[in-house]
Amino acid sequence: MTVSEDQYKTFSKSRQRYELSHYFYAFLSDKLKKYKIEHLDHTEFMNDMEEWLKEIEWLQSEFEASMDEYGE
């Protein structure tokens, strides 16, 4: 997974977190589907990943991320 530093350096921290977390989540989901890891329940894993990412304040909604920008 790669991202353009030039694009992200202009974003606020909240916007960076929002963009990167959603990109990461979609990227991971697509790769796990593509490579079909034996004995891995994709849906369960991605549900757990989503829960964990939300616990660390990633995968916020766009509204939540924009509200956080006002606090920065």
PDB file of N, CA, C and O in Angstrom:
ATOM      1  N   MET A   1       0.853  -1.166   0.000  1.00  0.00           N
ATOM      2  CA  MET A   1       0.000   0.000   0.000  1.00  0.00           C
ATOM      3  C   MET A   1       0.901   1.231   0.000  1.00  0.00           C
ATOM      4  O   MET A   1       1.811   1.346   0.822  1.00  0.00           O
ATOM      5  N   THR A   2       0.646   2.131  -0.910  1.00  0.00           N
ATOM      6  CA  THR A   2       1.402   3.378  -0.966  1.00  0.00           C
ATOM      7  C   THR A   2       0.426   4.538  -1.125  1.00  0.00           C
ATOM      8  O   THR A   2      -0.650   4.403  -1.706  1.00  0.00           O
ATOM      9  N   VAL A   3       0.833   5.654  -0.600  1.00  0.00           N
ATOM     10  CA  VAL A   3       0.054   6.886  -0.738  1.00  0.00           C
ATOM     11  C   VAL A   3       1.016   8.018  -1.071  1.00  0.00           C
ATOM     12  O   VAL A   3       2.216   7.928  -0.810  1.00  0.00           O
ATOM     13  N   SER A   4       0.484   9.063  -1.640  1.00  0.00           N
ATOM     14  CA  SER A   4       1.291  10.212  -2.006  1.00  0.00           C
ATOM     15  C   SER A   4       1.433  11.150  -0.809  1.00  0.00           C
ATOM     16  O   SER A   4       0.448  11.690  -0.306  1.00  0.00           O
ATOM     17  N   GLU A   5       2.664  11.332  -0.368  1.00  0.00           N
ATOM     18  CA  GLU A   5       2.912  12.252   0.738  1.00  0.00           C
ATOM     19  C   GLU A   5       2.486  13.668   0.365  1.00  0.00           C
ATOM     20  O   GLU A   5       1.971  14.407   1.204  1.00  0.00           O
ATOM     21  N   ASP A   6       2.701  14.041  -0.879  1.00  0.00           N
ATOM     22  CA  ASP A   6       2.332  15.382  -1.332  1.00  0.00           C
ATOM     23  C   ASP A   6       0.848  15.659  -1.130  1.00  0.00           C
ATOM     24  O   ASP A   6       0.454  16.763  -0.753  1.00  0.00           O
ATOM     25  N   GLN A   7       0.041  14.652  -1.383  1.00  0.00           N
ATOM     26  CA  GLN A   7      -1.405  14.825  -1.201  1.00  0.00           C
ATOM     27  C   GLN A   7      -1.764  14.967   0.274  1.00  0.00           C
ATOM     28  O   GLN A   7      -2.539  15.847   0.647  1.00  0.00           O
ATOM     29  N   TYR A   8      -1.199  14.102   1.107  1.00  0.00           N
ATOM     30  CA  TYR A   8      -1.598  14.059   2.514  1.00  0.00           C
ATOM     31  C   TYR A   8      -1.002  15.175   3.364  1.00  0.00           C
ATOM     32  O   TYR A   8      -1.595  15.545   4.378  1.00  0.00           O
ATOM     33  N   LYS A   9       0.133  15.714   2.991  1.00  0.00           N
ATOM     34  CA  LYS A   9       0.765  16.727   3.837  1.00  0.00           C
ATOM     35  C   LYS A   9      -0.034  18.033   3.880  1.00  0.00           C
ATOM     36  O   LYS A   9       0.166  18.856   4.774  1.00  0.00           O
ATOM     37  N   THR A  10      -0.933  18.217   2.918  1.00  0.00           N
ATOM     38  CA  THR A  10      -1.760  19.424   2.932  1.00  0.00           C
ATOM     39  C   THR A  10      -3.017  19.259   3.793  1.00  0.00           C
ATOM     40  O   THR A  10      -3.713  20.234   4.073  1.00  0.00           O
ATOM     41  N   PHE A  11      -3.304  18.019   4.213  1.00  0.00           N
ATOM     42  CA  PHE A  11      -4.494  17.750   5.021  1.00  0.00           C
ATOM     43  C   PHE A  11      -4.229  18.012   6.500  1.00  0.00           C
ATOM     44  O   PHE A  11      -3.090  17.941   6.960  1.00  0.00           O
ATOM     45  N   SER A  12      -5.282  18.313   7.230  1.00  0.00           N
ATOM     46  CA  SER A  12      -5.182  18.368   8.689  1.00  0.00           C
ATOM     47  C   SER A  12      -4.941  16.947   9.200  1.00  0.00           C
ATOM     48  O   SER A  12      -5.123  15.981   8.458  1.00  0.00           O
ATOM     49  N   LYS A  13      -4.537  16.819  10.455  1.00  0.00           N
ATOM     50  CA  LYS A  13      -4.326  15.489  11.030  1.00  0.00           C
ATOM     51  C   LYS A  13      -5.613  14.671  10.988  1.00  0.00           C
ATOM     52  O   LYS A  13      -5.581  13.477  10.691  1.00  0.00           O
ATOM     53  N   SER A  14      -6.724  15.297  11.279  1.00  0.00           N
ATOM     54  CA  SER A  14      -8.008  14.593  11.255  1.00  0.00           C
ATOM     55  C   SER A  14      -8.342  14.098   9.860  1.00  0.00           C
ATOM     56  O   SER A  14      -8.817  12.976   9.685  1.00  0.00           O
ATOM     57  N   ARG A  15      -8.091  14.938   8.871  1.00  0.00           N
ATOM     58  CA  ARG A  15      -8.374  14.539   7.490  1.00  0.00           C
ATOM     59  C   ARG A  15      -7.425  13.440   7.034  1.00  0.00           C
ATOM     60  O   ARG A  15      -7.837  12.521   6.326  1.00  0.00           O
ATOM     61  N   GLN A  16      -6.156  13.525   7.432  1.00  0.00           N
ATOM     62  CA  GLN A  16      -5.200  12.465   7.118  1.00  0.00           C
ATOM     63  C   GLN A  16      -5.675  11.138   7.698  1.00  0.00           C
ATOM     64  O   GLN A  16      -5.687  10.119   7.008  1.00  0.00           O
ATOM     65  N   ARG A  17      -6.062  11.157   8.960  1.00  0.00           N
ATOM     66  CA  ARG A  17      -6.534   9.952   9.644  1.00  0.00           C
ATOM     67  C   ARG A  17      -7.753   9.385   8.934  1.00  0.00           C
ATOM     68  O   ARG A  17      -7.843   8.176   8.721  1.00  0.00           O
ATOM     69  N   TYR A  18      -8.687  10.246   8.570  1.00  0.00           N
ATOM     70  CA  TYR A  18      -9.900   9.810   7.879  1.00  0.00           C
ATOM     71  C   TYR A  18      -9.548   9.160   6.540  1.00  0.00           C
ATOM     72  O   TYR A  18      -9.973   8.038   6.263  1.00  0.00           O
ATOM     73  N   GLU A  19      -8.783   9.853   5.722  1.00  0.00           N
ATOM     74  CA  GLU A  19      -8.448   9.351   4.390  1.00  0.00           C
ATOM     75  C   GLU A  19      -7.639   8.055   4.459  1.00  0.00           C
ATOM     76  O   GLU A  19      -7.955   7.083   3.774  1.00  0.00           O
ATOM     77  N   LEU A  20      -6.595   8.046   5.290  1.00  0.00           N
ATOM     78  CA  LEU A  20      -5.741   6.867   5.390  1.00  0.00           C
ATOM     79  C   LEU A  20      -6.478   5.662   5.954  1.00  0.00           C
ATOM     80  O   LEU A  20      -6.295   4.544   5.471  1.00  0.00           O
ATOM     81  N   SER A  21      -7.300   5.872   6.959  1.00  0.00           N
ATOM     82  CA  SER A  21      -7.992   4.740   7.576  1.00  0.00           C
ATOM     83  C   SER A  21      -8.976   4.087   6.617  1.00  0.00           C
ATOM     84  O   SER A  21      -9.062   2.861   6.557  1.00  0.00           O
ATOM     85  N   HIS A  22      -9.713   4.890   5.871  1.00  0.00           N
ATOM     86  CA  HIS A  22     -10.670   4.323   4.923  1.00  0.00           C
ATOM     87  C   HIS A  22      -9.943   3.662   3.740  1.00  0.00           C
ATOM     88  O   HIS A  22     -10.381   2.628   3.235  1.00  0.00           O
ATOM     89  N   TYR A  23      -8.851   4.260   3.312  1.00  0.00           N
ATOM     90  CA  TYR A  23      -8.054   3.669   2.235  1.00  0.00           C
ATOM     91  C   TYR A  23      -7.456   2.336   2.697  1.00  0.00           C
ATOM     92  O   TYR A  23      -7.503   1.342   1.973  1.00  0.00           O
ATOM     93  N   PHE A  24      -6.897   2.327   3.903  1.00  0.00           N
ATOM     94  CA  PHE A  24      -6.300   1.118   4.463  1.00  0.00           C
ATOM     95  C   PHE A  24      -7.343   0.007   4.593  1.00  0.00           C
ATOM     96  O   PHE A  24      -7.088  -1.134   4.208  1.00  0.00           O
ATOM     97  N   TYR A  25      -8.497   0.335   5.128  1.00  0.00           N
ATOM     98  CA  TYR A  25      -9.549  -0.657   5.348  1.00  0.00           C
ATOM     99  C   TYR A  25      -9.986  -1.277   4.014  1.00  0.00           C
ATOM    100  O   TYR A  25     -10.098  -2.499   3.915  1.00  0.00           O
ATOM    101  N   ALA A  26     -10.228  -0.471   3.011  1.00  0.00           N
ATOM    102  CA  ALA A  26     -10.642  -0.969   1.693  1.00  0.00           C
ATOM    103  C   ALA A  26      -9.521  -1.786   1.049  1.00  0.00           C
ATOM    104  O   ALA A  26      -9.773  -2.838   0.462  1.00  0.00           O
ATOM    105  N   PHE A  27      -8.286  -1.298   1.160  1.00  0.00           N
ATOM    106  CA  PHE A  27      -7.129  -2.001   0.605  1.00  0.00           C
ATOM    107  C   PHE A  27      -6.986  -3.383   1.231  1.00  0.00           C
ATOM    108  O   PHE A  27      -6.827  -4.375   0.520  1.00  0.00           O
ATOM    109  N   LEU A  28      -7.041  -3.452   2.551  1.00  0.00           N
ATOM    110  CA  LEU A  28      -6.896  -4.717   3.262  1.00  0.00           C
ATOM    111  C   LEU A  28      -8.014  -5.686   2.887  1.00  0.00           C
ATOM    112  O   LEU A  28      -7.760  -6.863   2.629  1.00  0.00           O
ATOM    113  N   SER A  29      -9.225  -5.201   2.857  1.00  0.00           N
ATOM    114  CA  SER A  29     -10.355  -6.046   2.503  1.00  0.00           C
ATOM    115  C   SER A  29     -10.197  -6.628   1.101  1.00  0.00           C
ATOM    116  O   SER A  29     -10.409  -7.823   0.896  1.00  0.00           O
ATOM    117  N   ASP A  30      -9.829  -5.797   0.146  1.00  0.00           N
ATOM    118  CA  ASP A  30      -9.641  -6.252  -1.235  1.00  0.00           C
ATOM    119  C   ASP A  30      -8.529  -7.293  -1.334  1.00  0.00           C
ATOM    120  O   ASP A  30      -8.679  -8.298  -2.028  1.00  0.00           O
ATOM    121  N   LYS A  31      -7.420  -7.056  -0.645  1.00  0.00           N
ATOM    122  CA  LYS A  31      -6.293  -7.993  -0.722  1.00  0.00           C
ATOM    123  C   LYS A  31      -6.637  -9.326  -0.081  1.00  0.00           C
ATOM    124  O   LYS A  31      -6.257 -10.376  -0.599  1.00  0.00           O
ATOM    125  N   LEU A  32      -7.348  -9.304   1.031  1.00  0.00           N
ATOM    126  CA  LEU A  32      -7.726 -10.557   1.678  1.00  0.00           C
ATOM    127  C   LEU A  32      -8.685 -11.363   0.808  1.00  0.00           C
ATOM    128  O   LEU A  32      -8.621 -12.592   0.783  1.00  0.00           O
ATOM    129  N   LYS A  33      -9.568 -10.679   0.102  1.00  0.00           N
ATOM    130  CA  LYS A  33     -10.467 -11.374  -0.830  1.00  0.00           C
ATOM    131  C   LYS A  33      -9.680 -11.959  -1.993  1.00  0.00           C
ATOM    132  O   LYS A  33      -9.941 -13.083  -2.424  1.00  0.00           O
ATOM    133  N   LYS A  34      -8.727 -11.205  -2.493  1.00  0.00           N
ATOM    134  CA  LYS A  34      -7.951 -11.623  -3.658  1.00  0.00           C
ATOM    135  C   LYS A  34      -7.106 -12.858  -3.361  1.00  0.00           C
ATOM    136  O   LYS A  34      -7.055 -13.786  -4.169  1.00  0.00           O
ATOM    137  N   TYR A  35      -6.445 -12.871  -2.207  1.00  0.00           N
ATOM    138  CA  TYR A  35      -5.506 -13.946  -1.911  1.00  0.00           C
ATOM    139  C   TYR A  35      -6.131 -15.116  -1.161  1.00  0.00           C
ATOM    140  O   TYR A  35      -5.489 -16.154  -1.002  1.00  0.00           O
ATOM    141  N   LYS A  36      -7.367 -14.970  -0.699  1.00  0.00           N
ATOM    142  CA  LYS A  36      -8.116 -16.071  -0.087  1.00  0.00           C
ATOM    143  C   LYS A  36      -7.252 -16.907   0.864  1.00  0.00           C
ATOM    144  O   LYS A  36      -6.892 -18.043   0.553  1.00  0.00           O
ATOM    145  N   ILE A  37      -6.935 -16.346   1.993  1.00  0.00           N
ATOM    146  CA  ILE A  37      -6.106 -17.006   2.996  1.00  0.00           C
ATOM    147  C   ILE A  37      -6.904 -18.152   3.625  1.00  0.00           C
ATOM    148  O   ILE A  37      -8.017 -17.962   4.115  1.00  0.00           O
ATOM    149  N   GLU A  38      -6.313 -19.326   3.596  1.00  0.00           N
ATOM    150  CA  GLU A  38      -6.974 -20.522   4.112  1.00  0.00           C
ATOM    151  C   GLU A  38      -7.303 -20.361   5.601  1.00  0.00           C
ATOM    152  O   GLU A  38      -6.485 -19.852   6.368  1.00  0.00           O
ATOM    153  N   HIS A  39      -8.470 -20.785   5.992  1.00  0.00           N
ATOM    154  CA  HIS A  39      -8.968 -20.775   7.371  1.00  0.00           C
ATOM    155  C   HIS A  39      -9.203 -19.367   7.918  1.00  0.00           C
ATOM    156  O   HIS A  39      -9.340 -19.190   9.129  1.00  0.00           O
ATOM    157  N   LEU A  40      -9.249 -18.387   7.055  1.00  0.00           N
ATOM    158  CA  LEU A  40      -9.540 -17.021   7.496  1.00  0.00           C
ATOM    159  C   LEU A  40     -10.966 -16.674   7.102  1.00  0.00           C
ATOM    160  O   LEU A  40     -11.322 -16.702   5.924  1.00  0.00           O
ATOM    161  N   ASP A  41     -11.764 -16.353   8.084  1.00  0.00           N
ATOM    162  CA  ASP A  41     -13.122 -15.888   7.822  1.00  0.00           C
ATOM    163  C   ASP A  41     -13.025 -14.392   7.533  1.00  0.00           C
ATOM    164  O   ASP A  41     -12.904 -13.576   8.447  1.00  0.00           O
ATOM    165  N   HIS A  42     -13.079 -14.049   6.258  1.00  0.00           N
ATOM    166  CA  HIS A  42     -12.884 -12.671   5.820  1.00  0.00           C
ATOM    167  C   HIS A  42     -13.841 -11.713   6.520  1.00  0.00           C
ATOM    168  O   HIS A  42     -13.422 -10.668   7.019  1.00  0.00           O
ATOM    169  N   THR A  43     -15.110 -12.060   6.559  1.00  0.00           N
ATOM    170  CA  THR A  43     -16.118 -11.174   7.152  1.00  0.00           C
ATOM    171  C   THR A  43     -15.855 -10.951   8.634  1.00  0.00           C
ATOM    172  O   THR A  43     -15.894  -9.817   9.112  1.00  0.00           O
ATOM    173  N   GLU A  44     -15.591 -12.019   9.354  1.00  0.00           N
ATOM    174  CA  GLU A  44     -15.320 -11.897  10.788  1.00  0.00           C
ATOM    175  C   GLU A  44     -14.059 -11.074  11.040  1.00  0.00           C
ATOM    176  O   GLU A  44     -14.033 -10.217  11.923  1.00  0.00           O
ATOM    177  N   PHE A  45     -13.015 -11.344  10.255  1.00  0.00           N
ATOM    178  CA  PHE A  45     -11.770 -10.606  10.410  1.00  0.00           C
ATOM    179  C   PHE A  45     -11.969  -9.117  10.153  1.00  0.00           C
ATOM    180  O   PHE A  45     -11.490  -8.278  10.915  1.00  0.00           O
ATOM    181  N   MET A  46     -12.677  -8.798   9.076  1.00  0.00           N
ATOM    182  CA  MET A  46     -12.885  -7.392   8.736  1.00  0.00           C
ATOM    183  C   MET A  46     -13.796  -6.702   9.760  1.00  0.00           C
ATOM    184  O   MET A  46     -13.616  -5.517  10.041  1.00  0.00           O
ATOM    185  N   ASN A  47     -14.754  -7.416  10.310  1.00  0.00           N
ATOM    186  CA  ASN A  47     -15.578  -6.842  11.379  1.00  0.00           C
ATOM    187  C   ASN A  47     -14.729  -6.534  12.604  1.00  0.00           C
ATOM    188  O   ASN A  47     -14.872  -5.475  13.215  1.00  0.00           O
ATOM    189  N   ASP A  48     -13.839  -7.467  12.965  1.00  0.00           N
ATOM    190  CA  ASP A  48     -12.924  -7.233  14.082  1.00  0.00           C
ATOM    191  C   ASP A  48     -11.983  -6.071  13.791  1.00  0.00           C
ATOM    192  O   ASP A  48     -11.713  -5.248  14.665  1.00  0.00           O
ATOM    193  N   MET A  49     -11.486  -6.009  12.554  1.00  0.00           N
ATOM    194  CA  MET A  49     -10.587  -4.918  12.164  1.00  0.00           C
ATOM    195  C   MET A  49     -11.310  -3.577  12.258  1.00  0.00           C
ATOM    196  O   MET A  49     -10.751  -2.599  12.754  1.00  0.00           O
ATOM    197  N   GLU A  50     -12.544  -3.535  11.784  1.00  0.00           N
ATOM    198  CA  GLU A  50     -13.325  -2.301  11.853  1.00  0.00           C
ATOM    199  C   GLU A  50     -13.517  -1.856  13.303  1.00  0.00           C
ATOM    200  O   GLU A  50     -13.365  -0.675  13.618  1.00  0.00           O
ATOM    201  N   GLU A  51     -13.846  -2.791  14.175  1.00  0.00           N
ATOM    202  CA  GLU A  51     -14.034  -2.473  15.592  1.00  0.00           C
ATOM    203  C   GLU A  51     -12.745  -1.931  16.198  1.00  0.00           C
ATOM    204  O   GLU A  51     -12.770  -0.935  16.921  1.00  0.00           O
ATOM    205  N   TRP A  52     -11.622  -2.579  15.910  1.00  0.00           N
ATOM    206  CA  TRP A  52     -10.342  -2.132  16.444  1.00  0.00           C
ATOM    207  C   TRP A  52      -9.976  -0.754  15.907  1.00  0.00           C
ATOM    208  O   TRP A  52      -9.522   0.105  16.663  1.00  0.00           O
ATOM    209  N   LEU A  53     -10.169  -0.536  14.605  1.00  0.00           N
ATOM    210  CA  LEU A  53      -9.837   0.766  14.032  1.00  0.00           C
ATOM    211  C   LEU A  53     -10.685   1.874  14.656  1.00  0.00           C
ATOM    212  O   LEU A  53     -10.196   2.984  14.867  1.00  0.00           O
ATOM    213  N   LYS A  54     -11.922   1.586  14.943  1.00  0.00           N
ATOM    214  CA  LYS A  54     -12.774   2.586  15.585  1.00  0.00           C
ATOM    215  C   LYS A  54     -12.334   2.848  17.024  1.00  0.00           C
ATOM    216  O   LYS A  54     -12.436   3.975  17.509  1.00  0.00           O
ATOM    217  N   GLU A  55     -11.847   1.814  17.707  1.00  0.00           N
ATOM    218  CA  GLU A  55     -11.351   1.983  19.074  1.00  0.00           C
ATOM    219  C   GLU A  55     -10.165   2.939  19.124  1.00  0.00           C
ATOM    220  O   GLU A  55      -9.991   3.667  20.102  1.00  0.00           O
ATOM    221  N   ILE A  56      -9.354   2.937  18.075  1.00  0.00           N
ATOM    222  CA  ILE A  56      -8.187   3.835  18.043  1.00  0.00           C
ATOM    223  C   ILE A  56      -8.506   5.125  17.288  1.00  0.00           C
ATOM    224  O   ILE A  56      -7.609   5.867  16.886  1.00  0.00           O
ATOM    225  N   GLU A  57      -9.791   5.371  17.106  1.00  0.00           N
ATOM    226  CA  GLU A  57     -10.325   6.594  16.496  1.00  0.00           C
ATOM    227  C   GLU A  57      -9.985   6.730  15.016  1.00  0.00           C
ATOM    228  O   GLU A  57      -9.802   7.835  14.504  1.00  0.00           O
ATOM    229  N   TRP A  58      -9.904   5.586  14.339  1.00  0.00           N
ATOM    230  CA  TRP A  58      -9.825   5.560  12.885  1.00  0.00           C
ATOM    231  C   TRP A  58     -11.191   5.141  12.372  1.00  0.00           C
ATOM    232  O   TRP A  58     -12.061   4.760  13.155  1.00  0.00           O
ATOM    233  N   LEU A  59     -11.379   5.208  11.090  1.00  0.00           N
ATOM    234  CA  LEU A  59     -12.644   4.868  10.431  1.00  0.00           C
ATOM    235  C   LEU A  59     -13.802   5.720  10.933  1.00  0.00           C
ATOM    236  O   LEU A  59     -14.935   5.250  11.035  1.00  0.00           O
ATOM    237  N   GLN A  60     -13.512   6.953  11.238  1.00  0.00           N
ATOM    238  CA  GLN A  60     -14.578   7.872  11.611  1.00  0.00           C
ATOM    239  C   GLN A  60     -15.401   8.199  10.371  1.00  0.00           C
ATOM    240  O   GLN A  60     -14.955   8.021   9.238  1.00  0.00           O
ATOM    241  N   SER A  61     -16.595   8.676  10.616  1.00  0.00           N
ATOM    242  CA  SER A  61     -17.393   9.177   9.497  1.00  0.00           C
ATOM    243  C   SER A  61     -16.774  10.495   9.033  1.00  0.00           C
ATOM    244  O   SER A  61     -15.978  11.104   9.749  1.00  0.00           O
ATOM    245  N   GLU A  62     -17.144  10.921   7.848  1.00  0.00           N
ATOM    246  CA  GLU A  62     -16.622  12.191   7.342  1.00  0.00           C
ATOM    247  C   GLU A  62     -17.053  13.337   8.255  1.00  0.00           C
ATOM    248  O   GLU A  62     -16.296  14.285   8.465  1.00  0.00           O
ATOM    249  N   PHE A  63     -18.261  13.250   8.794  1.00  0.00           N
ATOM    250  CA  PHE A  63     -18.753  14.271   9.712  1.00  0.00           C
ATOM    251  C   PHE A  63     -17.900  14.315  10.979  1.00  0.00           C
ATOM    252  O   PHE A  63     -17.507  15.393  11.425  1.00  0.00           O
ATOM    253  N   GLU A  64     -17.611  13.146  11.561  1.00  0.00           N
ATOM    254  CA  GLU A  64     -16.781  13.099  12.775  1.00  0.00           C
ATOM    255  C   GLU A  64     -15.394  13.671  12.512  1.00  0.00           C
ATOM    256  O   GLU A  64     -14.850  14.407  13.336  1.00  0.00           O
ATOM    257  N   ALA A  65     -14.833  13.331  11.374  1.00  0.00           N
ATOM    258  CA  ALA A  65     -13.502  13.845  11.027  1.00  0.00           C
ATOM    259  C   ALA A  65     -13.529  15.356  10.861  1.00  0.00           C
ATOM    260  O   ALA A  65     -12.601  16.044  11.286  1.00  0.00           O
ATOM    261  N   SER A  66     -14.584  15.874  10.248  1.00  0.00           N
ATOM    262  CA  SER A  66     -14.647  17.314  10.071  1.00  0.00           C
ATOM    263  C   SER A  66     -14.844  18.032  11.395  1.00  0.00           C
ATOM    264  O   SER A  66     -14.357  19.148  11.571  1.00  0.00           O
ATOM    265  N   MET A  67     -15.548  17.410  12.320  1.00  0.00           N
ATOM    266  CA  MET A  67     -15.724  18.002  13.655  1.00  0.00           C
ATOM    267  C   MET A  67     -14.390  18.026  14.406  1.00  0.00           C
ATOM    268  O   MET A  67     -14.096  18.981  15.125  1.00  0.00           O
ATOM    269  N   ASP A  68     -13.588  16.978  14.237  1.00  0.00           N
ATOM    270  CA  ASP A  68     -12.282  16.936  14.877  1.00  0.00           C
ATOM    271  C   ASP A  68     -11.355  18.013  14.344  1.00  0.00           C
ATOM    272  O   ASP A  68     -10.488  18.499  15.071  1.00  0.00           O
ATOM    273  N   GLU A  69     -11.525  18.394  13.085  1.00  0.00           N
ATOM    274  CA  GLU A  69     -10.690  19.452  12.505  1.00  0.00           C
ATOM    275  C   GLU A  69     -10.853  20.760  13.259  1.00  0.00           C
ATOM    276  O   GLU A  69      -9.898  21.526  13.386  1.00  0.00           O
ATOM    277  N   TYR A  70     -12.040  21.019  13.754  1.00  0.00           N
ATOM    278  CA  TYR A  70     -12.267  22.254  14.488  1.00  0.00           C
ATOM    279  C   TYR A  70     -11.560  22.260  15.823  1.00  0.00           C
ATOM    280  O   TYR A  70     -11.272  23.323  16.372  1.00  0.00           O
ATOM    281  N   GLY A  71     -11.274  21.061  16.360  1.00  0.00           N
ATOM    282  CA  GLY A  71     -10.577  20.958  17.636  1.00  0.00           C
ATOM    283  C   GLY A  71      -9.077  21.021  17.515  1.00  0.00           C
ATOM    284  O   GLY A  71      -8.381  21.141  18.524  1.00  0.00           O
ATOM    285  N   GLU A  72      -8.556  20.943  16.292  1.00  0.00           N
ATOM    286  CA  GLU A  72      -7.091  20.957  16.109  1.00  0.00           C
ATOM    287  C   GLU A  72      -6.547  22.362  16.176  1.00  0.00           C
ATOM    288  O   GLU A  72      -5.340  22.563  16.043  1.00  0.00           O
TER     289      GLU A  72
END
